[in-house]
Amino acid sequence: MKFTPAKPPLTGETLESLTARLREHGEPAYRAKQILEWLYKKRARSWDDMTNLSKSLRAWLADTFELLPLSLVHGKQSLDVTDKLLLELTDRSLIETVIIRAPQEGVGLEHSRKTICISTQVGCAMGCKFCASGLAGLKRDLNAGEIVAQLLHVCYREDARTPRARQELVSFDNIVVMGMGEPLANYEAITTALKITNADWGLGFGARRITLSTSGLVPNILKLADEPLGIRLAISLHGATDEVRTQIMPVNKAYPLAKLIPAIKAFSEKHGRMVTLEFILIEDVNDSLDQAEKLRDIAADVHAHVNLIPYNTVEGLPWKRPSIARQEAFANILRSARVSVTLRREKGHDIEAACGQLRLKTEKEREAANA
């Protein structure tokens, strides 16, 4: 589902596309670099901030483009200093962006490592049974500019809060495309957004520090393998057999493990780096030791790192997280086979940090207020 805004966001323009638009308007090509430098490096918050551009050009830009196609509705900070931002787009759609902080020993919070989790769709059509993002279905795709704008908004926020942000172009360490939506179902927008994020005329953020997570759209995994982006790939596996995976992830009917595993291998071989298998642990669904043994075999076969994630409770869904003892028993089966594994401790549980929860709650409140 595509959305055509009244004015396209400047954050969705590449150097080439902006140059072409300016040439059509009779402006020299070098203006494109000036404008993008104002946007990403100088953090211009209005067209009038771009002081080395003529008034007539600034007026044309204001008539032609949206400078930033989103605004903050509100932000929540958890006890573990995870920030969840609820952002509103120009059509009043809501999306979520999360700042996950990992404080470093001996330094203040302002110097903590930060991972930014961004969304690619308003809602989701994949229908995973454990996820809040898809409870209301898919409303629409985000365009490339709306995806990039989430990162720029985080830059604005951090510029005002930390000394590090004022010294560096970006003050975060990693980007994970793991928020609302299935990134590879919005393929052109996310690949364009990541090119803008990586480009030296954009945010200049290293591709090796970007991880894209997919529920397993095999044709687009293979397509992504041929892209010269150099990003990392994570697979939302969540079931180590077709029986379990199909129970909670409808995508497995179209792309079962017999199709998915070869695609993972193909990506890994082309990019020469380890893929991550994401595995949400859900009590009495996929937390059996048999599932652990099957996951161990898959991870060894594709030479993958495993990220075990205890389930984050979602209001209205029946699933629960296993006990800590059960989580450790599951992880130990992988560790004993020398599979690279991380057992994640919960982040942001007190601020509804599971994908889509805050958006869903706010939309219900809006509906009730308008009833």
MARZA-679413 format. One record per residue: residue in three letters; z negated, x, y of N, C-alpha, C in turn. Coordinates in steps of 0.001 Angstrom, whole numbers, padded with zeros to 6 digits, always signed. Last residue first. Layout:
! residues N
ALAZXYZXYZXY
...
This chain:
! residues 371
ALA-019345-015088+008914-019245-016342+008157-019672-017538+009007
ASN-019738-012712+010121-018600-013511+010595-018474-014866+009913
ALA-021854-011628+008750-022011-011869+010180-020927-012772+010727
ALA-020757-011339+006212-021855-012287+006400-022030-012633+007874
GLU-018865-009368+006710-018421-010684+006258-019506-011732+006483
ARG-020571-007237+007407-019602-007763+008396-019157-009170+008018
GLU-021902-006862+004971-022663-007239+006170-021751-007818+007236
LYS-019760-006040+003404-020450-007285+003069-021266-007794+004261
GLU-019136-003623+004676-018143-004699+004689-018793-006042+004340
THR-021477-002170+004098-021161-002503+005489-020137-003635+005565
LYS-021291-001915+001304-022450-002584+001900-022141-003038+003324
LEU-018929-000441+001082-019012-001768+000490-020158-002568+001108
ARG-019630+001984+002387-018536+001146+002896-018666-000289+002384
LEU-021626+002893+000671-021955+002576+002061-020883+001689+002679
GLN-020175+003245-001789-021341+002357-001680-021622+001930-000248
GLY-018061+005073-002028-017771+003692-001701-018964+002794-001471
CYS-019512+007345-004252-018312+006980-003480-018194+005480-003268
ALA-023002+007706-003705-021892+007500-004636-020716+006914-003872
ALA-024974+007674-001757-023923+008684-001646-022827+008536-002685
GLU-027176+006182-000576-026029+005546-001248-024813+006453-001200
ILE-029230+007752+000250-028347+007216+001294-027079+006613+000691
ASP-030596+008738-001922-031329+007832-001037-030473+007283+000100
HIS-028842+010530-003106-029112+009263-003788-029782+008253-002866
GLY-027969+013040-002206-027731+011864-001380-028028+010530-002033
LYS-027428+014479-005329-027359+014685-003889-027147+013334-003218
GLU-028887+015554-008403-028374+014511-007525-028439+014916-006060
ARG-027631+018524-009914-028772+017704-009528-028321+016755-008438
ARG-025273+019191-012437-025548+018929-011029-026820+018116-010862
LEU-024836+021669-014474-025489+020364-014525-025969+020071-013120
THR-021976+023425-015297-022959+023173-014250-023523+021775-014464
VAL-020573+025799-017541-021039+024435-017267-022052+024444-016132
SER-018400+027402-019662-018921+027429-018295-019301+026009-017893
VAL-019368+027783-023000-018523+027042-022062-019180+027115-020690
ARG-020815+028939-025032-020402+029771-023896-019318+029111-023039
ALA-021933+027259-026770-020576+027704-027113-019975+028558-026007
SER-024247+026650-025506-024357+027415-026751-023004+027923-027234
ARG-023373+025048-023402-023842+026408-023126-023866+027260-024388
LEU-022814+022655-024731-021733+023407-024102-022139+024861-023866
ILE-025387+021998-025553-024332+022094-026563-023136+022872-026006
ASN-026756+021819-023153-027031+022954-024033-025991+023106-025138
ALA-026003+019387-022031-025518+020632-021433-025681+021815-022372
PHE-027448+017636-023719-025986+017557-023628-025425+018883-023121
ALA-030035+018396-023111-029558+018511-024496-028034+018500-024536
GLU-030146+017720-020395-030253+019123-020791-029743+019334-022216
GLN-029938+014907-020532-028962+015690-019780-028952+017145-020240
ARG-032277+014345-021947-030972+014039-022550-029861+014824-021853
ALA-034184+015127-020090-034149+015772-021406-032804+015550-022085
ILE-033674+013342-018023-033420+014769-017796-033353+015514-019132
SER-031970+010392-019266-033167+011154-018923-032805+012622-018720
PRO-028860+009162-017806-029732+009558-018921-030981+010275-018403
ARG-028450+006491-015448-028343+007905-015791-029253+008214-016974
LYS-026793+003319-016058-027957+004138-015716-027691+005592-016068
TRP-024896+000374-015126-025029+001708-015711-026276+002438-015211
PRO-024198-002111-014084-025299-002029-015049-025653-000627-015517
LEU-023837-002813-010582-023289-002264-011819-024430-001959-012786
GLY-025211-003628-008362-024272-004572-008955-023629-004075-010237
GLU-025444-000498-006836-025907-001879-006851-024832-002797-007418
VAL-025351+002385-008749-024581+001561-007827-025061+000118-007960
THR-026809+005573-009290-026897+004119-009427-026105+003400-008344
ASN-025029+008230-010465-025685+007726-009250-025670+006201-009308
TYR-025350+010075-013484-024838+008896-012787-025686+008520-011582
PRO-025107+013597-013429-025895+012408-013783-025499+011227-012887
ILE-022454+015464-014183-022983+014759-013015-023783+013549-013493
LEU-021201+018612-015032-021915+017429-015513-022658+016778-014346
ASN-018351+020253-015103-019333+019841-014101-019961+018535-014582
VAL-016976+022960-016779-017441+021576-016886-018520+021331-015843
HIS-013993+024872-016645-015397+024746-016265-015768+023265-016347
ALA-011689+025508-019364-012118+024810-018149-013607+024976-017905
HIS-009708+026054-021413-010411+027101-020655-010854+026553-019296
VAL-008789+024182-023101-008050+024321-021829-008657+025388-020926
ASP-010574+024577-025269-009123+024541-025490-008347+024795-024201
ALA-013099+024329-024164-012703+025612-024747-011191+025692-024904
ALA-012995+021631-023428-013182+022657-022400-012763+024031-022917
ILE-012750+020398-025950-011693+020245-024943-011780+021361-023911
ASP-015185+021158-027144-013913+021572-027752-012755+021472-026760
ARG-017075+019938-025426-017094+021396-025654-015750+021880-026175
LEU-016448+017281-025907-016183+017865-024587-016158+019387-024674
LYS-017386+017048-028523-015955+016836-028252-015570+017448-026896
GLU-020107+017532-028072-019348+018425-028953-017844+018291-028729
ALA-020736+015375-026395-020912+016748-025918-020100+017725-026762
GLN-020293+013235-028096-019422+013404-026924-019533+014827-026376
ASP-022435+013773-029830-021067+013804-030350-020064+013963-029210
LEU-024576+013289-028237-024322+014682-028599-022941+014838-029220
SER-023823+010908-025629-024206+011271-026998-023899+012735-027262
ASP-023126+009831-023215-024100+010928-023206-024545+011342-024606
ASN-021588+007651-022626-020879+008902-022932-021822+010096-023031
VAL-023439+005462-022959-021992+005270-022864-021272+006549-023293
ASP-026150+005879-022791-025651+005064-023904-024163+004737-023804
GLU-025940+006717-019366-026799+006450-020521-026150+005489-021505
ILE-023498+008905-018325-023972+007523-018253-024727+007203-019532
LEU-022465+011583-016477-023270+011225-017642-023877+009844-017439
ILE-019261+012450-015547-020448+011688-015139-021194+011243-016390
PHE-017593+015245-015402-018085+014367-016467-019376+013706-016003
GLU-014727+017116-014632-015860+016354-014109-016281+015332-015163
LEU-013536+020182-015311-013633+018864-015925-014898+018193-015394
THR-011497+022375-013462-012832+021802-013670-012712+020429-014324
VAL-009439+025172-014409-009565+023774-013985-011003+023328-014244
MET-008958+028535-013447-009697+027586-014269-009713+026200-013620
ARG-005640+029787-012827-007055+029637-012517-007658+028500-013329
GLY-002842+029977-012756-003651+031103-013182-005113+031001-012831
HIS-000952+028115-012229-001746+028592-011094-002703+029716-011453
LYS+000262+027621-014671+001112+027899-013507+000326+028507-012363
GLU-001952+027112-016330-001077+028252-016606-000226+028614-015395
SER-003016+024779-015190-003822+025994-015265-002947+027230-015466
PHE-000917+022938-015589-001377+023282-014238-002109+024610-014246
ALA-000809+022931-018401+000373+023322-017616-000030+023721-016207
LYS-003330+021962-019099-002926+023317-019500-001760+023806-018647
ILE-003109+019365-018085-004139+020271-017571-003765+021713-017883
ALA-001078+018418-019731-000841+018513-018283-001860+019445-017629
PRO-002314+018415-022272-001190+019327-022013-000883+019485-020522
ILE-004323+016370-021671-004698+017759-021959-003522+018726-021786
LEU-002877+013926-021302-003613+014553-020214-003893+016032-020473
LYS-001786+013142-023714-000885+013440-022593-001598+014241-021509
ALA-004031+012858-025297-002886+013578-025871-001835+013908-024818
LEU-005693+011205-023789-005969+012635-023845-004805+013442-024409
PRO-003472+008835-022110-004558+009234-023009-004671+010758-023077
TYR-002390+007166-019773-002371+008621-019930-003562+009061-020780
ALA-002707+004429-020051-001374+004963-019723-001282+006455-020017
LYS-005399+004309-020739-004419+003565-021545-003013+004098-021306
ASN-006777+005674-018808-006592+006342-020094-005619+005607-021009
VAL-007186+004021-016676-006053+004948-016593-005770+005613-017938
PRO-009637+002693-017115-008388+002063-017549-007172+002996-017524
MET-012517+003928-018112-011425+004371-017238-010100+003797-017719
ILE-014301+003016-019996-014773+003099-018606-013687+003494-017607
GLN-012890+002860-022394-013938+001875-022120-014322+001861-020643
THR-011357+005134-022457-010692+003860-022166-011711+002781-021814
ARG-013316+007014-023218-012673+007111-021902-012008+005786-021516
VAL-014008+006244-025809-015011+006203-024744-014341+006197-023383
GLU-011481+006556-027116-012268+005316-027234-013257+005192-026081
ASP-010658+009150-026612-009911+008038-026013-010720+006749-026043
THR-013392+011318-025779-012506+010689-026756-011784+009542-026065
ALA-014896+012060-023690-014285+013150-024463-013466+012640-025636
GLY-015084+010995-020373-015081+010572-021769-014335+011617-022566
HIS-014896+012161-017914-015930+011129-018121-015937+010515-019510
LEU-012882+013367-016073-012685+013097-017502-013598+011956-017952
SER-011288+014103-013442-012383+013158-013708-012227+012680-015145
ILE-010461+017416-012955-010092+016202-013688-011337+015355-013899
ALA-009474+019443-010267-010573+018902-011077-010092+017607-011721
LEU-007865+022346-009086-007745+021004-009657-008998+020664-010452
ARG-007226+024151-006000-007854+024004-007313-007775+022544-007766
ILE-004094+025146-004419-005419+024529-004449-005954+024483-005876
GLY-001528+026131-003934-002565+027057-004367-003964+026485-004390
LEU+000917+025048-003053-000294+024859-002266-001410+025830-002650
PRO+003568+024734-003935+003071+026070-003581+001772+026021-002776
GLU+003831+022545-006771+003661+022722-005331+003131+024132-005037
ASP+003794+022228-009475+004965+022893-008904+004875+023103-007395
ALA+001515+020776-009916+001577+022140-010462+002741+022926-009872
LEU+002205+018299-008969+001323+019137-008153+001357+020588-008628
LYS+003643+017388-011178+004320+017566-009893+003514+018501-008986
LEU+001592+017198-013025+002696+018124-013287+003488+018403-012011
ILE+000126+015211-011775-000512+016509-012058+000575+017554-012272
ASN+001967+013156-011819+001681+013795-010536+000853+015074-010674
PRO+001990+012447-014558+003224+012878-013882+002962+013612-012570
VAL-000904+011827-014990-000218+012976-015597+001067+013369-014876
LEU-003567+011140-013432-002183+010667-013312-001257+011809-013727
GLY-006465+011387-013593-005576+011775-014680-004180+011184-014618
SER-008158+011193-011526-008577+010504-012743-007606+010755-013898
THR-008601+014259-009719-007793+013112-010122-008350+012497-011398
SER-009458+016250-006948-009901+015609-008184-009053+014380-008478
LEU-008923+019386-005517-008473+017992-005599-008870+017439-006955
THR-010466+021756-003524-010355+021216-004879-009967+019749-004806
ILE-010174+024670-001641-009902+023227-001670-009742+022802-003125
ARG-010201+027353-001475-011490+026684-001255-011333+025160-001194
ARG-007642+028179-001669-008502+028438-002824-009872+027794-002680
ALA-006593+027720+000861-006295+026783-000217-007205+026967-001424
GLY-008497+028111+003840-007929+028696+002631-007764+027712+001493
PHE-007478+026665+006865-008499+026675+005816-007875+027119+004500
GLY-006232+026185+009330-006279+027533+008781-007297+027702+007666
LEU-005752+023848+010612-007147+024272+010525-007301+025653+009900
GLY-002679+024894+011876-003575+023758+011660-005012+024234+011656
TRP-001322+027186+011945-001237+026380+013165-002085+025112+013054
ASP-001745+028067+009366-002384+028823+010443-002300+028083+011777
ALA-002473+025418+006980-001556+026166+007851-002287+026903+008968
ASN-004275+023792+005583-004141+025200+005205-003371+026037+006227
THR-003986+021270+006720-005313+021883+006652-005227+023387+006418
ILE-001280+020810+006242-001767+020897+007626-003124+021605+007658
LYS-001357+020675+003454-000524+021699+004103-000972+021906+005549
LEU-002970+018449+003144-003482+019745+002707-002646+020896+003270
ALA-001298+016425+004126-002586+016692+004772-003126+018064+004394
THR+000785+016513+002233+001057+016841+003642-000236+017203+004360
THR-000651+015691-000019-000047+017033-000006+000313+017454+001417
ILE-001441+013108+000775-002463+014132+000531-001848+015523+000527
ALA+001039+011769+001156+000075+011885+002256-000922+013007+002003
GLU+002254+011911-001365+002902+012534-000201+001906+012746+000932
TYR+000329+010521-003111+000751+011915-003285+001307+012546-002009
ASN-001641+008702-003889-001207+008780-002486-000642+010180-002269
ALA-002435+009155-006373-001730+007888-006168-001224+007783-004730
LEU-003895+011442-006148-002521+011595-006634-001754+010276-006662
PRO-006438+010477-005230-005567+011296-004379-004110+011343-004840
GLU-007791+007438-005310-007170+008367-006249-006151+009200-005470
GLY-010809+006638-003405-009392+006609-003727-008981+007629-004770
MET-013341+008393-001640-012739+007119-002011-011257+007276-002311
GLY-013486+011858-002589-014072+010665-002003-013375+009409-002487
MET-012483+014256-003286-013175+013514-004343-013828+012254-003806
VAL-011481+016932-002489-010777+015656-002327-011261+014764-003463
VAL-013568+019165-000919-013273+018512-002184-012629+017160-001895
ILE-013720+022263+000638-013258+020879+000767-013023+020349-000637
ASN-016140+024661+001787-015276+024085+000749-014879+022674+001131
ASP-017445+025432+004098-017039+026444+003132-016060+025927+002083
PHE-017349+024878+007679-017666+024495+006309-016976+025454+005344
SER-016591+025307+010241-017931+025762+009871-018323+025291+008483
VAL-013609+026734+011539-014260+025648+010794-015591+026176+010286
LEU-013546+028870+013360-012611+027755+013508-013126+026530+012761
GLU-016737+030001+014623-015672+029988+013632-014782+028766+013850
GLN-018707+029672+016493-018185+031017+016312-016963+031058+015398
ARG-019596+027139+016430-019040+027590+017704-018427+028984+017611
ALA-020637+026961+013894-019432+026204+014214-018791+026695+015500
ARG-022957+028502+014114-021858+028972+013279-020560+028284+013649
PRO-024710+026942+015605-024102+028129+016214-022899+028620+015434
THR-024371+023380+015306-024689+024677+014712-024019+025822+015444
ARG-023722+020996+016686-025004+021116+015993-025366+022534+015573
ALA-021243+020699+017702-022346+020331+018584-023709+020649+017983
ASP-019641+021359+015565-019563+022161+016797-020789+021932+017674
GLU-020074+019256+013790-020758+020521+013542-020706+021441+014758
ARG-018474+017265+014961-019895+017018+014695-020651+018337+014549
TYR-015931+018426+015001-016557+017985+016246-018068+017876+016071
CYS-015620+018774+012181-015639+019930+013089-016304+019564+014414
VAL-015528+016119+011353-016647+016956+010909-016757+018191+011796
HIS-013080+015472+012520-014289+014798+012981-015536+015589+012567
LEU-011404+017040+011004-011539+017360+012423-012785+016686+013000
LEU-011637+015737+008553-012085+017127+008679-012298+017504+010143
GLN-010499+013276+009204-011867+013331+008680-012449+014733+008845
ALA-007890+013925+009904-008828+013562+010973-010273+013539+010487
VAL-006559+014214+007487-006898+015418+008265-007967+015109+009305
ILE-006320+011440+006867-007011+012362+005958-007465+013608+006723
GLU-004857+010458+008946-006200+009909+008740-007012+010794+007795
GLY-002458+011864+008612-003260+012081+009808-004677+011565+009668
ALA-001432+010824+006230-001855+012223+006284-002762+012490+007479
ASN-002892+007539+005713-001783+008438+006018-002330+009848+006169
LEU-004421+005935+002892-004546+006618+004170-003264+007397+004430
ASP-003431+002821+001374-003468+004283+001409-003826+004757+002810
ARG-005560-000115+001115-004344+000601+001496-004546+002099+001335
LYS-007298-001467-000706-006821-002113+000509-005537-001453+000995
LEU-007998-001949-004079-007347-001077-003103-006888-001888-001904
GLY-011247-003375-004989-009833-003066-005156-009314-002120-004087
ALA-013920-003526-004757-013152-004502-003983-011650-004225-004066
LEU-014642-001437-006457-015192-002772-006693-014424-003855-005949
GLY-013897+001204-006217-012892+000239-006637-013388-001173-006812
SER-016172+002618-005408-014966+002643-004574-013985+001536-004917
ALA-018178+002590-007305-018251+001603-006231-016961+001524-005427
CYS-017677+002966-010823-017462+003464-009467-017480+002346-008431
PHE-017545+002467-013502-018821+002960-012990-018792+003235-011489
LYS-014995+001786-014308-016056+000782-014433-017367+001183-013770
CYS-012131+002231-012373-013158+002888-013181-014434+002046-013148
GLY-009871+001228-010974-010712+000331-011755-011718+000997-012668
MET-007878+002191-009307-007964+002739-010659-008909+001941-011554
ALA-007541+001580-006664-006939+000661-007633-007176+001082-009079
CYS-009851+001596-003964-009193+002298-005065-008685+001275-006071
GLY-010607+002008-000433-010786+001410-001742-010065+002211-002804
VAL-008310+003570+001237-009328+002566+001546-009501+001748+000275
GLN-007895+007015+000238-007484+005617+000254-008641+004756+000757
THR-009039+009488+000406-007581+009424+000513-007038+007999+000533
SER-011896+011302+001742-011259+010161+001073-009755+010158+001313
ILE-013747+014379+001166-012898+013482+001951-012260+012403+001081
CYS-016510+016348+001522-015842+015466+000559-015072+014400+001336
ILE-017249+019622+002226-016842+018351+002827-016051+017553+001797
THR-019992+021733+001913-018794+021210+001249-018498+019844+001844
LYS-021605+024519+003298-021261+023104+003411-019965+022808+002670
ARG-024443+026599+003437-023091+026384+002927-022816+024884+002935
SER-026325+026950+006483-026159+026534+005093-024695+026441+004718
HIS-027027+027555+009014-026206+028546+008321-025953+028168+006868
GLU-028679+025531+009820-027412+025663+010534-026473+026674+009869
LEU-030991+025892+008330-030040+024865+007905-028684+025035+008572
GLY-031619+029494+008192-031836+028124+008622-030741+027185+008149
VAL-032307+031673+005399-031574+031325+006619-031822+029863+006943
GLY-033691+032059+003053-033886+033036+004113-033120+032745+005390
GLU-031334+030601+000920-032673+031180+001049-032706+032200+002183
GLN-029299+028016+002219-029403+029347+001631-030787+029915+001904
PRO-028544+024598+001467-029297+025585+002248-029450+026907+001497
ALA-025858+023011+001239-026592+023797+000250-027334+024896+000998
ARG-024667+019751+002027-025220+021034+002467-025983+021700+001321
ILE-021943+017843+002276-022931+018242+001279-023406+019649+001638
ILE-020789+015207+003960-021084+016619+004180-022225+016980+003236
VAL-018286+012791+003330-019628+013291+003035-019699+014790+003316
THR-016804+009841+004474-016694+011291+004379-018105+011828+004221
GLU-015279+006686+003899-016449+007540+003878-016054+009009+003778
ILE-013852+003963+005810-013800+005004+004788-015068+005847+004895
LEU-012668+000750+006735-013763+001704+006657-013542+002703+005526
SER-010414-000743+009115-010765-000358+007752-011847+000709+007786
ARG-009587-001163+011691-010963-001544+011361-011303-001344+009889
ASP-007278+000111+012281-007154-001289+011833-008492-001869+011367
THR-008112+002688+012867-007627+001860+013975-007435+000395+013577
LEU-011166+003175+010941-009798+003480+011314-009312+002486+012358
GLU-014447+004408+010912-013584+003242+011095-012220+003687+011576
LEU-016697+005935+008615-015699+006057+009671-014801+004830+009707
LEU-019755+007084+007815-018926+005894+007668-017992+005865+008869
LEU-020903+009977+006315-020332+009418+007529-019493+008204+007167
LYS-023752+011393+005020-022644+010487+004714-022192+009847+006013
ASP-025122+014535+004359-024748+013562+005394-023610+012691+004892
THR-027878+015908+002755-026508+015445+002579-026232+014396+003657
VAL-030560+016690+002828-029661+017067+003924-028184+016890+003589
ASP-032174+015383+001082-031665+016691+000668-030564+017198+001614
LEU-032647+012979+002281-033759+013926+002258-033297+015311+001822
SER-029586+012262+004102-030552+012092+003021-031659+013125+003139
GLN-028318+010613+006872-028707+011904+006317-029794+011687+005289
LYS-025527+008731+007883-026832+008750+007237-027094+010148+006708
GLY-023799+007395+010691-023994+008446+009705-025386+008349+009139
HIS-021415+004867+011698-022746+005466+011663-022797+006532+010574
VAL-018778+005001+012711-019563+003765+012745-021040+004129+012699
LEU-016676+007151+014443-017885+007068+013624-018552+005708+013809
SER-013124+006667+014175-014344+006813+014965-015538+006611+014047
LEU-009669+007746+014065-010887+007195+013473-012064+007420+014411
PRO-007393+009205+014853-007259+007816+014397-008498+007251+013702
LEU-006958+010903+017768-007810+010921+016572-007920+009487+016062
LEU-004591+010339+019303-005159+011685+019214-006036+011836+017975
GLU-001613+008786+018555-003056+008580+018568-003673+009964+018403
PHE+001407+009172+020528+000512+009509+019432-000914+008993+019656
THR+002798+008161+022771+003494+008370+021500+002559+008518+020316
ASP+001322+008052+025057+002108+006862+024705+002651+006934+023284
ALA+000300+010633+025085-000632+009505+025000+000079+008219+024589
LEU+002696+012083+025429+001893+012255+024213+000948+011070+024015
TRP+003382+011246+028008+004262+010940+026875+003505+011056+025558
ALA+001274+012344+029453+001455+010887+029458+002336+010460+028283
ARG+001746+015041+029018+000507+014444+028515+000615+012918+028459
LEU+004173+015257+030376+004135+015481+028925+002870+014878+028330
SER+003321+014742+032991+004317+013854+032374+004341+014025+030857
LYS+001589+016820+033496+001063+015457+033450+002038+014512+032764
SER+002184+019679+031311+002436+018886+032521+001862+017484+032366
LEU-000348+021733+029891+000789+020824+029723+000957+020011+031002
ASN-002656+023086+030150-001428+023850+030403-000166+023034+030096
THR-004726+021300+029479-004453+021571+030897-003204+022400+031162
MET-005707+019070+027725-004611+020004+027458-003994+020457+028786
ASP-007473+017116+028438-008031+018442+028150-006933+019500+028013
ASP-006009+014821+028519-006202+015535+029786-006855+016892+029599
TRP-006241+013848+025961-004963+014449+026360-005124+015257+027640
SER-009381+014835+024488-008535+013903+025236-007250+014622+025618
ARG-010513+016812+023084-010959+015461+022743-010200+014396+023532
ALA-009551+019858+021648-009327+018897+022731-009724+017501+022271
ARG-010162+022252+020165-010901+021002+019962-010755+020024+021124
LYS-008891+024601+020015-009646+024370+021244-010404+023055+021225
LYS-007766+024347+017450-008539+025544+017803-009399+025339+019044
TYR-006543+021779+017219-007344+022357+016143-008233+023521+016576
LEU-005389+020974+019752-005988+020022+018817-006974+020693+017869
TRP-004382+023242+020985-005366+022414+021681-006114+021522+020697
GLU-002563+023965+018982-003678+024860+019298-004769+024105+020052
LEU-000771+021882+019160-001580+021998+017959-002746+022966+018144
ILE+000324+022469+021700-000366+021191+021467-001271+021290+020249
GLN+001508+024983+021266+000477+024804+022295-000350+023553+022016
LYS+003394+024386+019293+002275+025278+018977+001150+025139+019989
ALA+005085+022715+020840+004421+022201+019637+003222+023069+019259
ARG+006209+024245+022839+005175+023286+023213+004402+022782+021983
TYR+008312+025680+021834+007004+026342+021862+005875+025383+022256
ALA+010622+024113+022151+009956+024145+020851+008547+024723+020929
PRO+010734+022159+025222+010992+023363+024434+010138+023401+023176
GLU+011711+018660+025418+010725+019723+025626+011076+020943+024775
GLY+013191+016377+024979+013676+017343+025952+012711+018466+026267
HIS+012535+014730+022977+012044+014343+024301+012481+015327+025390
GLU+013494+016117+020854+014133+014841+021161+013751+014363+022557
ARG+011589+018157+020888+012987+018465+021241+013749+017192+021602
LEU+009359+016748+019973+009378+017287+021334+010795+017621+021787
ARG+010075+016198+017334+009804+015096+018256+009881+015571+019705
ALA+010328+018822+016301+011496+017935+016339+011283+016785+017321
THR+007669+019687+016512+008736+020392+017237+009958+019498+017388
LEU+006476+017953+014695+006134+017847+016118+007182+018552+016975
SER+007594+018846+012297+007841+017463+012733+007539+017299+014217
GLU+006708+021556+012214+008135+021222+012197+008393+019822+012739
LEU+003952+021343+012187+004593+022088+013272+006069+021714+013361
THR+003182+017915+011336+003326+019333+011015+003959+020033+012214
GLU+000948+015307+012130+002179+016028+012449+002113+017466+011948
GLY-001416+013997+011870-000491+013914+010741+000802+014665+010957
THR-002776+014162+014233-003296+014939+013113-002404+014867+011874
LEU-001659+012241+015813-001213+013620+016014-001649+014494+014845
PRO-000816+009196+014174-001823+010159+014616-001235+011554+014782
PRO+001531+006837+015572+001134+007771+014516+000095+008755+015035
LYS+000729+003634+016740+001094+004995+017132+000656+005940+016015
ALA+000340+001475+015065+001112+001285+016298+001591+002625+016839
PRO+000780+002425+011578-000002+002253+012808+000906+002041+014011
THR+001362+001043+008621+002134+001612+009718+001378+001373+011017
PHE+000327+001667+005389-000076+001112+006673+000732+001814+007755
LYS+001073+000814+001984+001215+001669+003160+000800+000913+004421
MET+000000+000846-001181+000000+000000+000000+000000+000887+001238
